[in-house]
Amino acid sequence: MLLYDISREVFSAPVYDGDPKPELKMLSTIGDDSVVNLSAVSMCTHTGTHIDAPLHFDEDGADIASMRLSHFCGKCTVVTIDGILTGEDMERLLPLCQKRLILHGSGKAYLSVSAARVIADNKLLLVGTDALSIATPYDELMPHLELARAGVAVLEGLYLEGIEDGDYKLAAFPLKMKGCEASPCRAILMREPKGY
């Protein structure tokens, strides 16, 4: 089994405009006063590779701890796109894809409202992107809201350099943080080597 880490390193990952940068603070270090290293991290739940729960844009949506684990593990399809997908694009694309879809667009893979609506209508479990957000900066609300109301998990901030298009198995579990609208995750793609 080949494993591909598609997560960004937290402290060097780009941060969404207005979000705080993550900080690492050492509480103790091995030395005269301590026999252990101990650290604390302060960060936004949307730092680096992370999953948005429906609660992020829907006040009645599920928090990250309430989402079904089955959303985050299983067959997925990676597709390279250029720019903003429309509903018509999604209608053509989805028959070729698994129920988890990852968009590879060099940090500029986005959904329009109509594309998000098609994803919701087709009951995808998860949609991901290598951009900082699944929606364009000038229309953040409506694509997210369409996905949130359908219970679609949103995986953002992926690192997809060198990842080929095609089918994989995805594992990208959020931390169990009750009441949170998002969580960092470690996203991994798995695939059998060719020829087996």
Long-range contacts (C-beta under 8 A, 24 or more apart in sequence): 1-190, 1-191, 1-192, 1-193, 2-190, 2-191, 2-192, 2-193, 3-188, 3-189, 3-190, 4-163, 4-168, 4-188, 4-189, 4-190, 4-191, 5-159, 5-186, 5-187, 5-188, 6-49, 6-102, 6-158, 6-159, 6-160, 6-163, 6-187, 6-188, 6-189, 7-48, 7-49, 7-158, 7-159, 7-185, 7-186, 7-187, 7-188, 8-48, 8-49, 8-157, 8-158, 8-159, 9-48, 10-41, 10-43, 10-47, 10-48, 10-184, 13-47, 13-48, 13-49, 13-157, 14-132, 14-157, 15-44, 15-47, 16-44, 16-46, 16-132, 16-133, 19-44, 19-46, 19-47, 20-44, 22-47, 22-48, 43-184, 45-177, 45-180, 45-181, 45-182, 45-183, 45-184, 46-156, 46-157, 46-182, 47-157, 47-184, 48-157, 48-184, 49-155, 49-156, 49-157, 49-158, 49-159, 49-172, 49-184, 49-185, 49-186, 49-187, 50-155, 50-156, 50-157, 50-174, 50-182, 50-183, 50-184, 50-185, 51-153, 51-154, 51-155, 51-156, 51-172, 51-174, 51-182, 51-183, 51-185, 52-134, 52-144, 52-148, 52-153, 52-154, 52-155, 52-156, 52-181, 52-182, 53-148, 53-153, 53-174, 53-180, 53-181, 53-182, 53-183, 54-147, 54-148, 54-149, 54-151, 55-148, 55-180, 55-181, 56-144, 56-148, 56-154, 56-181, 56-182, 57-141, 57-144, 57-145, 57-148, 58-145, 58-148, 58-149, 61-148, 61-149, 61-151, 62-151, 63-177, 63-178, 63-179, 63-180, 63-181, 64-174, 64-175, 64-176, 64-177, 64-180, 64-181, 64-182, 64-183, 65-174, 65-176, 65-177, 65-178, 65-179, 65-180, 66-178, 67-151, 67-153, 67-174, 69-173, 70-125, 71-100, 71-125, 71-126, 71-153, 72-126, 72-153, 72-170, 72-171, 72-172, 72-173, 72-174, 72-185, 73-169, 73-170, 73-171, 73-172, 73-173, 74-98, 74-99, 74-100, 74-125, 74-169, 74-170, 75-99, 75-100, 75-167, 75-168, 75-169, 75-170, 76-100, 76-101, 76-102, 76-126, 76-128, 76-167, 76-168, 76-169, 76-170, 76-189, 77-101, 77-102, 77-165, 77-166, 77-167, 77-168, 78-102, 78-104, 78-160, 78-163, 78-164, 78-165, 78-166, 78-167, 78-168, 78-189, 79-103, 79-104, 79-165, 80-104, 80-105, 80-165, 81-105, 81-109, 82-108, 83-108, 83-109, 83-110, 84-110, 84-111, 84-112, 84-115, 84-136, 85-109, 85-110, 85-111, 85-112, 85-115, 86-112, 86-114, 86-115, 87-112, 87-114, 87-115, 87-117, 87-118, 88-114, 89-115, 90-114, 90-115, 90-118, 90-119, 90-122, 91-118, 94-118, 94-119, 94-122, 94-124, 98-167, 99-123, 99-124, 99-125, 99-126, 100-124, 100-125, 100-126, 100-127, 100-128, 100-170, 101-126, 101-127, 101-128, 102-127, 102-128, 102-129, 102-155, 102-158, 102-160, 102-170, 103-127, 103-128, 103-129, 103-130, 103-131, 104-130, 104-160, 104-163, 104-165, 105-129, 105-130, 105-131, 106-130, 107-131, 107-132, 110-134, 110-135, 110-136, 110-143, 111-135, 111-143, 111-147, 112-136, 112-139, 112-143, 113-139, 113-142, 113-143, 113-146, 115-143, 116-142, 116-143, 116-144, 116-146, 116-147, 117-146, 119-146, 119-147, 119-150, 119-152, 120-146, 120-147, 120-149, 120-150, 120-152, 121-150, 123-150, 124-152, 125-152, 125-153, 126-152, 126-153, 126-154, 126-155, 126-170, 126-172, 127-152, 127-153, 127-154, 127-155, 128-154, 128-155, 128-156, 128-158, 128-172, 128-187, 129-155, 129-156, 129-158, 130-157, 130-158, 130-159, 130-160, 131-156, 131-157, 132-156, 132-157, 155-185, 155-187, 158-187, 163-189, 166-191, 167-191
